[in-house]
């Protein structure tokens, strides 16, 4: 069985804090990504929670739009 280096991953609560989102929002993003509806954050489902790799957190921060409506709307 493969082992996971947990130091490389955030829980939903840790990811939420790092991204200034609620833990529930992070879970929604992960669930949508799993269903192919959103590439926002990709994580591994572990039991009742998700583990999100630090690389995905950094990518999401880089690609994330600011709050509010997109420009031109």
Rosetta blueprint (number, residue, H / E / L):
1 X L
2 X L
3 X L
4 X L
5 X L
6 X H
7 X H
8 X H
9 X E
10 X E
11 X E
12 X H
13 X H
14 X H
15 X H
16 X H
17 X H
18 X H
19 X H
20 X L
21 X L
22 X L
23 X H
24 X H
25 X H
26 X H
27 X H
28 X H
29 X H
30 X H
31 X H
32 X H
33 X H
34 X H
35 X L
36 X L
37 X L
38 X L
39 X L
40 X L
41 X L
42 X L
43 X E
44 X E
45 X E
46 X E
47 X L
48 X L
49 X E
50 X E
51 X E
52 X E
53 X E
54 X H
55 X H
56 X H
57 X H
58 X H
59 X H
60 X H
61 X H
62 X H
63 X H
64 X L
65 X L
66 X L
67 X L
68 X L
69 X L
70 X L
71 X L
72 X L
73 X L
